[in-house]
């Protein structure tokens, strides 16, 4: 019985095209069973709104196991150290991707990924990092870690393209429908929470490298107000803030990028729409305060840039611009794309220098870069990067003596940065 089951299992694997690496066809290079890669960064940032420069270091190591030609398991750990001489000295260790990838399912054009998906560092933002291609699957407007599954399909007629469907979660209440939390007064409050589910579509309508046109749309259902472990020191102890579902958020982006000789260019348009359902205990809702009923709001954004590559000088020079409206909501968890959450404008110029490495070093080091950049911010509304609370017009705050006593948002800011990056 066991022998027959083993034979049937092997036959099923062969039928689906799950050939072991050792069975690669003659003349073909078998996929290596185990691969290790990674990248490191050391950077220094200085902002006008901060009194001291920030030092940031990061090391990421990725391991991939390829048991068959079309199945792989990939994991990447993220180690970082952030130091601000005035406020904090913080460090992080987390897994930013851990997923199973299954290509060419049953000898078809379907694929499946499951786990912590490789969604971060996608879109044309890779150009300002000096990379050859995106490191993630989503646009820079949705640069966040997603735990879930992704089903993909690639097609070649009438032109090359692909469609990907996503399902994931950012907060799961588990099997219990009721949950008890303590509010800031110390009394017991019973909250009925729903998990925050994410449904998404990423349709690459045209993929004829270097020309790419993509449409992406996501629904964040039953978005919650605070992350699970949010606490605040109050009185004699720590208080865990109550969590509540505040409504739904829709997010869509269209991106086009192309290359003309040594000139790379792109433009990306974003749209966000909130459908609020109420307020939390502190009077905050989706882009709304406690006065009146919460209303649905729409936000728009644009992100465009060019980069010219000077091959003889081992240099790349780029210019980028992004703008977000009053009710624009962006999901950027990554260090490199947080500027895209700005409610206002950002202009950035950068220079990337990739010196030639000695032969002994060039083998294990795939890429070495020195990056220098300057960002200038024009803020028009408060709350950039937040979906809680009503955004306020900065000009109106400055003109109102009462408001200016409680708010002092910067109208302008700048960021100077320098970093050393390498991949191995």
C-alpha positions in Angstrom: 0.0 0.0 0.0 2.8 2.4 1.0 4.7 1.5 -2.2 1.7 2.2 -4.4 1.1 5.5 -2.7 4.7 6.5 -3.3 4.5 5.6 -7.0 1.3 7.6 -7.4 2.8 10.6 -5.6 5.9 10.5 -7.9 3.7 10.2 -10.9 1.6 13.2 -9.8 4.8 15.3 -9.3 6.0 14.4 -12.8 2.6 15.2 -14.2 2.6 18.7 -12.6 6.2 19.3 -13.8 7.8 19.2 -10.4 11.0 17.6 -11.6 13.9 17.4 -9.1 16.9 19.6 -9.9 19.0 16.5 -10.5 16.7 15.5 -13.3 17.4 18.5 -15.5 17.5 17.8 -19.2 20.8 17.2 -20.8 22.7 20.4 -21.7 20.6 22.5 -19.2 22.1 24.1 -16.1 20.2 22.7 -13.1 18.8 25.3 -10.6 21.1 25.4 -7.6 19.5 23.7 -4.5 20.5 26.5 -2.2 21.2 30.2 -2.8 22.3 32.9 -0.4 22.3 36.7 -1.2 21.9 39.9 0.6 22.6 43.6 0.9 24.0 46.1 3.4 23.6 49.9 3.8 25.1 52.6 6.0 23.5 56.0 5.6 23.5 59.5 7.2 20.5 61.8 7.0 20.0 65.4 8.0 16.7 67.2 8.1 16.0 70.8 8.7 13.2 70.0 11.2 15.6 67.9 13.3 18.5 69.2 15.4 20.8 66.3 14.8 21.6 64.0 11.9 20.4 60.4 11.9 22.6 57.4 11.4 21.0 54.3 9.9 22.6 50.9 9.2 21.0 47.8 7.7 21.9 44.2 6.8 19.6 41.9 5.0 20.4 38.2 4.3 18.2 36.1 1.9 18.3 32.4 1.6 16.4 30.4 -1.1 15.9 26.7 -1.4 15.0 25.2 -4.8 13.9 21.6 -4.2 12.5 21.4 -7.8 12.8 23.5 -11.0 9.6 25.4 -10.4 9.2 25.4 -6.6 11.3 27.5 -4.2 11.2 28.7 -0.6 12.6 32.1 0.1 13.2 33.9 3.4 14.9 37.2 4.2 15.8 38.6 7.6 16.2 42.3 8.2 18.6 43.6 10.8 18.8 47.4 11.3 20.2 50.0 13.7 18.8 53.5 13.9 20.6 56.1 16.0 19.4 59.6 16.7 21.8 61.4 19.1 19.1 63.4 20.7 16.1 61.1 21.0 16.7 57.4 20.6 18.9 54.5 19.9 16.8 51.8 18.3 17.4 48.4 16.6 15.2 46.0 14.7 15.3 42.4 13.7 12.4 41.0 11.7 11.5 38.7 8.8 10.5 40.9 5.9 9.7 38.0 3.5 9.2 34.3 3.9 7.2 32.7 1.1 6.7 29.6 -1.0 6.8 30.2 -4.8 5.3 27.7 -7.3 5.7 28.5 -11.0 4.2 26.7 -14.0 1.6 24.9 -12.0 0.6 21.6 -13.8 2.6 22.8 -16.9 0.4 25.9 -17.2 1.1 29.7 -17.0 -0.3 29.9 -13.4 1.8 30.6 -10.4 1.2 30.7 -6.6 3.0 32.4 -3.7 2.1 32.1 -0.1 3.5 33.5 3.2 5.0 36.9 3.8 5.0 37.9 0.2 7.8 39.9 -1.7 5.6 43.0 -2.0 8.0 45.7 -0.7 10.5 47.6 -2.9 8.5 47.4 -6.0 7.7 49.8 -8.9 10.0 52.3 -10.5 11.4 53.5 -7.1 14.3 51.1 -7.8 15.8 53.6 -10.2 16.8 56.0 -7.4 18.4 53.1 -5.6 20.6 52.4 -8.6 19.2 48.9 -9.1 18.5 47.1 -12.4 15.0 46.0 -11.6 12.3 46.1 -8.9 12.8 43.9 -5.8 9.1 43.6 -5.1 5.8 43.1 -6.9 3.8 46.2 -6.0 3.9 49.9 -6.8 5.8 52.3 -4.5 2.4 53.7 -3.4 1.8 50.4 -1.5 5.2 49.6 -0.2 4.2 47.4 2.7 4.6 43.8 4.0 1.7 41.6 3.1 1.0 38.2 4.7 -1.2 36.1 2.5 -1.4 34.4 -0.9 -0.9 35.5 -4.5 -2.2 33.8 -7.6 -0.7 34.8 -10.9 -1.1 34.2 -14.6 1.2 35.2 -17.4 0.1 35.6 -21.0 1.9 36.4 -24.3 -1.0 37.2 -26.6 -1.8 39.8 -27.9 1.3 41.0 -26.1 3.2 40.0 -23.0 1.6 40.7 -19.6 0.4 39.1 -16.4 -2.4 39.3 -13.8 -1.9 38.7 -10.0 -4.6 38.4 -7.4 -3.8 39.0 -3.7 -5.4 38.1 -0.5 -3.8 39.0 2.9 -4.3 40.2 6.4 -2.7 42.9 8.5 -4.6 42.3 11.7 -6.4 39.1 12.6 -8.7 38.9 15.7 -8.6 35.1 15.6 -11.6 32.9 16.5 -13.0 35.1 19.2 -15.6 37.7 18.1 -15.4 39.7 21.3 -12.2 41.1 22.8 -11.6 43.0 26.0 -9.3 46.0 26.2 -8.6 48.7 28.8 -9.2 52.3 27.7 -7.2 55.2 29.0 -9.5 55.6 32.0 -8.7 52.1 33.2 -12.3 50.8 32.8 -13.0 47.6 31.0 -14.4 48.1 27.5 -15.7 45.2 25.3 -15.0 45.7 21.7 -16.2 43.6 18.8 -13.5 43.6 16.2 -13.2 42.3 12.7 -9.9 41.3 11.1 -8.4 43.7 8.6 -8.4 41.8 5.3 -6.7 43.0 2.1 -7.9 42.1 -1.4 -5.8 43.2 -4.4 -5.3 43.1 -8.1 -2.0 43.8 -9.9 -2.5 43.8 -13.7 0.7 44.3 -15.7 -1.1 45.2 -19.0 2.1 45.5 -21.0 5.5 44.1 -20.2 7.9 44.5 -23.1 11.1 45.4 -21.3 12.0 48.2 -20.7 8.4 49.3 -21.4 5.9 48.5 -18.6 2.3 49.6 -18.0 0.6 48.3 -14.9 -2.7 48.8 -13.0 -3.0 48.0 -9.4 -6.0 48.2 -7.0 -6.5 47.2 -3.4 -9.2 47.1 -0.8 -8.3 47.4 2.9 -11.5 46.1 4.5 -12.4 47.0 8.1 -9.2 49.0 8.7 -8.3 49.3 12.4 -7.1 52.4 14.1 -4.0 51.3 15.9 -1.5 48.5 15.7 -2.0 45.6 18.2 0.8 46.5 20.7 0.3 50.3 20.8 0.8 51.5 24.4 1.3 54.8 26.2 2.6 55.6 29.6 -0.3 57.1 31.6 -0.2 57.9 35.3 1.5 55.1 37.1 1.6 52.5 34.4 1.2 51.6 30.7 -2.2 51.7 29.1 -3.0 49.6 26.0 -5.2 51.6 23.7 -8.5 50.0 22.5 -8.5 49.0 18.9 -11.5 49.5 16.6 -12.5 49.0 13.0 -13.0 52.4 11.3 -14.1 51.5 7.8 -12.7 50.6 4.4 -10.0 52.1 2.3 -9.6 51.7 -1.5 -6.3 52.3 -3.2 -5.5 52.3 -7.0 -2.3 53.2 -8.9 -1.4 53.3 -12.6 2.3 53.2 -13.6 4.1 53.6 -16.9 7.9 53.4 -17.3 10.2 53.3 -20.3 13.8 53.8 -21.4 15.3 55.8 -24.3 18.9 54.9 -24.7 20.5 55.9 -21.4 17.5 57.8 -20.1 15.0 56.0 -17.9 11.6 57.6 -17.1 8.4 56.8 -15.3 5.1 58.3 -14.1 2.7 56.9 -11.6 -0.8 58.1 -10.7 -2.4 57.2 -7.4 -6.0 57.4 -6.0 -7.2 56.7 -2.5 -10.8 56.5 -1.2 -12.0 56.1 2.3 -15.4 54.7 3.3 -15.5 55.4 7.1 -17.9 53.7 9.5 -17.3 55.6 12.7 -14.9 56.9 15.3 -12.7 55.3 17.9 -12.8 56.3 21.6 -10.5 59.2 21.0 -12.7 60.8 18.4 -10.5 59.8 15.4 -11.9 58.3 12.2 -10.6 57.7 8.7 -9.5 61.2 7.6 -12.0 62.7 10.0 -12.4 64.2 13.4 -15.2 63.8 16.0 -17.3 66.7 14.8 -20.2 65.6 12.6 -20.6 62.4 10.7 -17.5 60.9 9.0 -17.6 61.3 5.2 -16.0 59.5 2.3 -13.0 61.3 1.0 -10.8 61.0 -2.1 -7.1 61.7 -2.5 -4.8 61.8 -5.5 -1.1 61.6 -6.0 1.5 61.8 -8.8 5.0 60.4 -8.8 7.4 61.0 -11.7 11.1 60.8 -12.4 13.9 60.4 -14.8 17.4 59.0 -14.5 20.3 59.3 -16.9 23.1 56.8 -16.8 26.6 58.0 -17.6 28.3 54.6 -18.3 31.8 56.0 -18.9 31.7 57.9 -15.6 30.1 54.9 -13.7 27.5 57.4 -12.6 23.7 57.8 -12.6 21.9 61.1 -12.1 18.2 61.4 -11.4 15.4 63.9 -10.6 12.1 63.0 -9.1 8.9 64.8 -8.1 5.8 63.6 -6.1 2.7 65.4 -5.0 -0.2 64.3 -2.7 -3.5 66.0 -2.1 -5.3 66.8 1.2 -6.9 63.4 1.6 -4.1 61.3 0.0 -3.3 58.1 1.9 -0.2 56.1 1.2 1.1 52.8 2.6 4.9 53.1 2.7 6.6 51.2 5.5 9.9 51.2 3.7 12.7 53.6 4.5 13.1 54.7 0.8 9.5 55.5 -0.1 8.1 57.4 2.9 8.3 60.7 1.0 5.4 59.4 -1.2 3.0 59.9 1.7 3.5 63.7 1.7 0.4 65.9 1.5 2.1 68.5 -0.6 5.1 68.3 -2.9 8.6 66.8 -2.8 11.4 67.5 -5.2 14.5 65.2 -5.1 17.8 65.1 -7.0 20.4 62.4 -6.5 23.7 61.1 -7.8 24.8 57.4 -7.8 28.4 56.5 -8.2 29.4 52.8 -8.8 33.2 52.5 -8.8 35.0 49.6 -10.3 36.0 47.0 -7.7 39.2 45.0 -7.6 38.8 41.5 -9.2 39.2 39.8 -5.9 36.2 41.7 -4.5 34.1 42.0 -7.6 33.4 38.2 -7.5 31.3 38.0 -4.2 30.1 41.6 -4.4 27.4 42.0 -7.1 26.9 45.7 -6.8 28.6 48.6 -4.9 27.1 52.1 -4.9 27.6 55.5 -3.2 24.5 57.6 -3.2 24.1 61.3 -2.5 20.7 63.0 -2.5 18.7 66.1 -1.6 14.9 66.2 -1.0 12.9 69.4 -0.5 9.4 69.3 1.0 6.5 71.7 0.6 3.8 70.7 3.0 0.2 71.8 2.3 -1.7 69.8 4.9 -1.0 68.0 8.2 -0.9 64.3 8.9 1.2 63.1 6.0 1.3 59.3 6.1 -1.6 59.0 8.5 -5.2 57.9 7.8 -6.5 58.9 11.3 -7.9 62.4 11.9 -8.8 65.4 9.7 -6.0 66.9 7.7 -5.6 70.6 8.3 -4.5 73.3 5.9 -1.2 74.6 7.1 -1.8 78.1 5.7 -5.1 78.3 7.8 -3.2 77.2 10.9 -0.6 79.9 10.5 -3.3 82.5 10.0 -5.3 81.5 13.1 -3.7 82.5 16.4 -5.7 79.9 18.3 -4.8 77.0 16.1 -1.2 78.1 15.9 -1.0 77.6 19.7 -1.8 73.9 19.4 -0.2 73.1 16.0 3.2 74.1 14.7 3.6 72.0 11.5 6.5 72.9 9.2 5.7 74.5 5.9 9.0 73.5 4.3 11.6 70.9 5.1 14.7 69.4 3.4 16.6 66.2 3.7 20.2 65.6 2.8 21.4 62.0 2.7 24.4 60.0 1.9 24.7 56.2 1.8 26.9 53.3 0.9 25.1 50.3 -0.5 26.3 46.9 -1.7 24.8 43.6 -2.6 26.4 40.2 -2.3 
